[in-house]
Amino acid sequence: MGKDTRIEWTHHTFNPWWGCVRVSDACDHCYAETWAKRLGVDVWGAKSERRFFGDAHWKEPLKWDREAKESKTRRRVFCASMADVFENRKDLLPHRHRLLELIAATPNLDWLLLTKRIHLVRKQLPKGYELPGNVWLGATVENQDAASKRLKYLLEFETPAVRFLSCEPLLGPLDLRPWLKTSKAGTRVDWVIAGGESGPGARPMDPQWPEDLRKQCNAAGVAFHFKQWGHWAPLEQAADVVNGRTPIHVVRRDGTEVKLAAVGKGKAGRSLGGRHWDQFPNTGIGA
């Protein structure tokens, strides 16, 4: 849990529990699993128990809500950075119900529920329950295969204030245009976050992939947020920190070579096309 988190696109993080199990290519180098193991907490995998928290932990968002109300400024809460709210386990049921009650009790907070299990969301919610207007529902989409499988389920939801995508780690080219336009049901993707992979074993991201997403979003009038290059950055952008020991990855495209340098997330930065892309969707709810 964290107030004033370092994640660029949210103000706070809240975890109703810790732990998960890998379900897609994006999970191969999961930062949350790595962090939990570093702390000596065994919460990953189908057979591992999840880590739960006490009342003091659950009261924190109530305080954030009061502060947001007093300042008349809405705050975003990313839930859950160390888990997946819609993981299918019986022991999570009471904690997920408690989370839904907490969301209802904090109307001045926008809750970002990001999942790789978007196809399970309806099944994991109480019968007849509709997501309230202070929920932003998101799906992780790391490549075209994930988009084809997951986005139809995301667009089934009409009540969230925002439907968003986390294209991080971006592992391949993506054509999101079919989902950036309004469907017959009146829904579309409202916000796209993109970024490269960081940490040990990070897979390089072709610079053309996030640039293509930016162009698609700009053309459709959809908010675009470029979070990071990750471990690998375009060589020309990281030239001042590259030395003779820096690993170089070559992307061959259209008869040309694009070189990426392994300089780490901090040095790689988050500039795309000479600027930062920090766009957010307009929900029409407060500031």
FITI-396014 format. One line per field, with one value per residue (C-alpha): residue in three letters; y, x, z. Coordinates in steps of 0.1 Angstrom, whole numbers, m for minus. Each point is the difference from the previous one (the first is absolute). Layout:
panu <- (ALA; ...)
y <- (Y; ...)
x <- (X; ...)
z <- (Z; ...)
This chain:
panu <- (MET; GLY; LYS; ASP; THR; ARG; ILE; GLU; TRP; THR; HIS; HIS; THR; PHE; ASN; PRO; TRP; TRP; GLY; CYS; VAL; ARG; VAL; SER; ASP; ALA; CYS; ASP; HIS; CYS; TYR; ALA; GLU; THR; TRP; ALA; LYS; ARG; LEU; GLY; VAL; ASP; VAL; TRP; GLY; ALA; LYS; SER; GLU; ARG; ARG; PHE; PHE; GLY; ASP; ALA; HIS; TRP; LYS; GLU; PRO; LEU; LYS; TRP; ASP; ARG; GLU; ALA; LYS; GLU; SER; LYS; THR; ARG; ARG; ARG; VAL; PHE; CYS; ALA; SER; MET; ALA; ASP; VAL; PHE; GLU; ASN; ARG; LYS; ASP; LEU; LEU; PRO; HIS; ARG; HIS; ARG; LEU; LEU; GLU; LEU; ILE; ALA; ALA; THR; PRO; ASN; LEU; ASP; TRP; LEU; LEU; LEU; THR; LYS; ARG; ILE; HIS; LEU; VAL; ARG; LYS; GLN; LEU; PRO; LYS; GLY; TYR; GLU; LEU; PRO; GLY; ASN; VAL; TRP; LEU; GLY; ALA; THR; VAL; GLU; ASN; GLN; ASP; ALA; ALA; SER; LYS; ARG; LEU; LYS; TYR; LEU; LEU; GLU; PHE; GLU; THR; PRO; ALA; VAL; ARG; PHE; LEU; SER; CYS; GLU; PRO; LEU; LEU; GLY; PRO; LEU; ASP; LEU; ARG; PRO; TRP; LEU; LYS; THR; SER; LYS; ALA; GLY; THR; ARG; VAL; ASP; TRP; VAL; ILE; ALA; GLY; GLY; GLU; SER; GLY; PRO; GLY; ALA; ARG; PRO; MET; ASP; PRO; GLN; TRP; PRO; GLU; ASP; LEU; ARG; LYS; GLN; CYS; ASN; ALA; ALA; GLY; VAL; ALA; PHE; HIS; PHE; LYS; GLN; TRP; GLY; HIS; TRP; ALA; PRO; LEU; GLU; GLN; ALA; ALA; ASP; VAL; VAL; ASN; GLY; ARG; THR; PRO; ILE; HIS; VAL; VAL; ARG; ARG; ASP; GLY; THR; GLU; VAL; LYS; LEU; ALA; ALA; VAL; GLY; LYS; GLY; LYS; ALA; GLY; ARG; SER; LEU; GLY; GLY; ARG; HIS; TRP; ASP; GLN; PHE; PRO; ASN; THR; GLY; ILE; GLY; ALA)
y <- (0; 35; 36; 22; m30; 2; m15; 28; m4; m3; 18; m29; m38; m24; m38; m19; m30; m11; m29; m13; m26; 5; m1; 17; 10; 33; m19; m16; 26; 12; 28; m7; m37; 11; 26; m25; m26; 26; 7; m37; m2; m32; 11; m9; m31; m19; m19; 29; 19; 36; 27; 19; 32; 15; 28; 27; m7; 1; 34; 18; 6; 15; 26; 6; 5; 26; 19; m1; 14; 27; 11; m5; m19; m36; m25; m32; m33; m29; m33; m24; 3; m32; m22; m3; 9; m25; m31; m30; m13; m6; 14; 34; 4; 18; 23; 9; 7; 22; 18; 8; 14; 21; 14; 9; 18; 21; 19; 27; m26; m16; m37; m14; m38; m15; m37; m26; m20; 24; m31; m9; 34; m6; m34; 14; 29; m6; m9; 32; 22; 28; 18; 35; 32; 4; m32; 0; m35; m11; m29; m9; m3; m9; m11; m5; m34; 14; 28; m24; m22; 26; 32; m13; m7; 35; 17; m20; 23; 32; 15; 6; 36; m11; m32; 0; m22; m6; m9; m6; m19; 6; m32; 5; 24; 8; 11; 13; 20; m24; 7; 37; 8; m1; m33; m6; m2; 35; m12; 3; 1; 34; m1; m18; m4; m13; m9; m23; m27; 7; m22; m32; m17; 29; m5; 28; 21; 12; 38; m2; m19; 29; 26; m19; m1; 37; 7; m23; 17; 35; m7; m15; 28; m26; 10; m14; m4; m12; m13; m11; m15; m25; m17; 6; 35; 12; 4; 36; 9; m17; 7; 21; m29; m28; m15; m29; m24; 10; m28; 10; m15; 4; 2; m6; 18; 9; m6; 22; m6; 16; m4; m2; 3; m17; 30; m7; 16; 31; 10; m11; 26; 3; 25; m11; 20; 28; 5; m16; m14; 4; 1; m11; m6; 25; m17; 30; m6; 29; 11)
x <- (0; 12; m10; 17; 12; 29; m22; m4; m37; m15; 1; m4; 3; m21; 3; m29; 24; 34; 5; m9; 8; 14; m25; 15; 32; 0; 5; 33; 21; m27; 14; m25; 11; 36; m7; m19; 28; 25; m19; m2; m37; m13; m32; 5; m15; m32; 9; 14; m21; m8; 10; m28; m1; m16; m25; 27; 10; m36; m6; 26; m21; m27; 25; 10; m36; m5; 31; m12; m34; 16; 23; m28; 24; m6; 28; 7; 7; 17; m14; 18; 37; 9; m29; m29; m34; m18; 22; m23; 5; m27; 22; m1; m38; m5; 30; m13; m35; 17; 18; m32; m15; 31; m3; m36; 10; 27; m18; 27; 25; 3; 9; 21; m7; 25; m2; 14; m32; m25; m20; m7; m12; m37; 3; 19; m24; m31; m31; m17; 29; 10; 33; m5; 10; 32; 15; 24; 1; 32; 14; 37; 7; 36; m4; m25; m11; m8; m20; m20; m9; m6; m14; m34; m6; 12; m25; m29; 1; m20; 0; 37; 11; 30; 10; 38; 29; 34; 22; 29; 22; m6; 12; m11; m17; m36; m28; m27; m20; m31; m3; 8; m33; m34; m17; m37; m4; 15; 33; 36; 35; 4; 36; 32; 31; 31; 35; 29; 11; 25; 19; 20; m5; m19; m10; 8; m28; 2; m4; m25; m25; m8; 3; m27; m22; 4; m10; m31; m11; 6; m20; m29; 0; 9; 23; 35; 25; 36; 12; 36; 25; 9; 34; 7; 0; 8; 37; m1; m21; 23; 33; 14; m1; 11; 34; 20; m17; m35; m20; m14; m31; m6; m35; m1; m28; m7; 36; 14; 14; m13; 23; m12; 23; m5; 4; m27; m34; 13; 25; m23; m26; m35; 3; m17; 5; 17; m26; m19; m35; m20; m35; m29; m37; m27; m25; m22; 0; 15; 36)
z <- (0; m7; 2; m26; m19; m25; m28; m24; m8; 35; 33; 24; m1; 21; 3; 14; 1; m13; m24; m34; m26; m35; m28; m31; m18; 19; 32; m9; 19; 25; 22; 27; 3; 0; 27; 22; m3; 9; 32; 7; m4; m17; m17; m36; m18; 2; 31; 20; 26; m6; 25; 16; 21; 30; 7; 1; m35; m12; 17; m21; m31; 23; 10; m36; m8; 27; m12; m36; 11; 20; m28; m26; m21; m11; 6; m19; 18; m18; 14; 2; m8; 18; m11; m24; 14; m23; 7; 3; 36; 27; 27; m18; 0; 34; m7; m35; 15; 26; m28; m18; 32; 4; m35; 7; 32; m18; m27; m3; m11; m35; 4; m28; m2; m24; m8; m23; 7; m16; m12; 36; 13; m4; 17; 29; 7; 21; m20; m13; 11; m24; 3; 14; m17; 20; m14; m30; m13; m19; m18; m6; m37; m8; m36; m28; 12; 35; m16; m22; 30; 27; m14; m9; 37; 11; m24; 15; 30; m4; 35; 8; m4; m20; m19; m3; m12; 14; m29; 23; m5; m37; m16; m36; m25; 8; m22; 24; m25; 1; 37; 0; m18; 17; m2; m6; 37; 4; 15; m10; 15; 16; 10; m10; 21; m17; 12; m4; 24; 29; 24; m4; m33; m15; m36; m25; m14; m36; 1; m28; 21; 25; m27; m20; 31; 5; m36; 3; 32; m13; m32; 21; 26; 27; 29; m2; 28; m6; 33; m8; m24; 26; 1; m37; m17; m35; m3; m11; 30; 25; m17; 28; 25; m24; 4; m14; 24; m8; m17; m34; m16; m37; m15; m38; m17; m36; m9; 27; 35; 32; 29; 36; 31; 33; 23; 26; 7; 18; m28; m29; 10; m14; m29; m32; m31; 19; 27; 29; m7; 32; m13; 22; m10; 7; 23; 5; 37; 20; m5)
